[in-house]
Amino acid sequence: MLRLFHRAVRWSLLSLLGIAAAAQGHSPLAEPQSDAKARAPKSTLAVGAALDGEGRLWLARVENQRLLVARSEDGGVRFSNPIMVTSEPENIAADGENRPRIAVARDGTVLLAWVQALPQRFTANIRFSRSTDDGKTFSTPVTLNDDGRVGGHSFASMALDSAGRVAIVWLDGRDRDAVCEQGGKFAGSSVYLALSSDYGARFSANHALTRHTCECCRTALTWTPQGPVAFWRNLYDGSIRDFALAYLDDGQVKRASDDQWRIEACPHHGGDIATDTRGGLHLVWFTNGATRQGLFYKRVDGVHESAPLSFGDAAAQAGHPAVAVAGDTVVLTWREFDGMAYAAWAMRSDDGGVAWGAPQRLAKSAGAADYPQPLSDGSRIRVVWNSAREGLRVLSLDEPAAARRAEK
Amino acid sequence: MIRLSALLVTLALNMPAAAGEPAAFGVDSLEAIKSRHTGRPFILGLWSVNWCGHCIAELTMLGRLVKSGQALPLVLVSTDTPESAAAIESTLKRLGLAQQESWVFDDDVPERLRHTIDPAWRGELPRSYLYDASHRRETVTGVLDESILKNWLKRQR
């Protein structure tokens, strides 16, 4: 009873704070300071992380409407004092499928891309900043979407090669808005992209990659020997929400999954993509389609594709998968919920995604938690997982035991 | 007895007054809602004010039905957090749904609340559960079809 009463009082306080914030014109998403201890800042648990070529761990996180970057030289035990990237407060999306993206180029440039939510419903900007002095200072953030409209620009992802090329893709509502303003109807969103050839010093004008995509799932991007490849939940026949991929340099869009998930709904549940040194693609995704349901993995080598491999416990809401590759090792991660607590799960293959070891539960958390993310520095893979109670954890998988053949 | 008094506290403190700000939806809230609607049909409508255009499309349709005089036993539950209370309230007001029963998820672990509603629900939105008078329910994933809804309402008379 006491607990219920506390919940009610806490809720009333939150409401009051929310109203006060709204009256001052601030975003209602601002974290209520007085309640910070009682209620973890759930809306900023989604962090960006990357390993650089020297194995250092870089972390981008949002606190009090600022984007902060810190790095660890000892595998995540201690972090440097965080450097503030955004000098002005921004309502930065760092929850669920929207997270700040961080990457470190071979020349040491640190690149950041994030989504700045705007006060109008479903509107946001894609923002970018970089550091050319090993993360000591960051450039003044710029807005990458160049349509000059207050519109939907979100769910960004970023990839780079070793020669200074950078690609950023996102879901963009400008085509839908233009059609709707003329009284027409437009199914879904569009994928837009911006490219740089100088480590992010300048970006090209925005290009449309494709139109009619699902609206609220993260995009994913990887850099292959054939250039950047994007992966996103697309729309087929108006309402089938299956995945597509595209090599950005030739712009050809190819269907990547045939799950026949036909719904007029927002799954809020995207996929991920990684590439190996031979250019093979490794895909993971969620579906609840007529053909199959749950989490799936497959390899795409040119015209050859492996059969979708089911993983994760559907009864435990296995979801939000991610993939990373280092040499012949492929690691998949996902999150489960057993009715009481979250767990970060992973499984590995050491032959390029053919045979897989048993799923491994890496860690648990009883509170709010981000999705686990596998990171590769090209030679090894670490898994980072952020949670409200335990903070950021850097986890390793067990070494391979008897690997079982993947189901054909 | 303890359970009953806990329920009464829930009813007293957490039930939405009438119009206005959403009440906090916790692990016991669905049972409280069902108790309050004992012997009567209701529509549990799950939606989000953040990143869900389909939810707005569905609520726009529901708001239009309400405006046309259709009696709708709506229980709207936003899967956002209490931080979004102001946005939830203003959105429902704009769509003509300010008088409907309104709740918002209040748990650091939203899966816990999803579990109390339906362990098989993976978080897609909008999602509706049509409860008949004996509280047998039909599940609808995605935007409610207006004709399906009207047929269901007819059957509840």
Interface residues (C-beta under 8 A of the other chain):
Chain A: M1 L4 F5 R7 A8 W11 L14 S15 G18 I19 A21 A22 P28 L29 A30 E31 P32 R39 A40 K42 S43 N98 R121 F122 S154 E215 C216 I263 E264 A265 C266 P267 H268 H269 F286 N288 A315 Q317 G319 F337 G339 M340 A341 Y342 A366 G367 A368 A369 A388
Chain B: I2 S5 A6 V9 T10 L13 N14 E21 A23 A24 G26 S48 V49 W51 C52 G53 H54 C55 I56 A57 T81 P82 E83 S84 A85 A86 A87 T91 D106 D108 V109 E111 R112 R114 H115 P119 R122 G123 E124 L125 P126 R127 T141 G142 V143
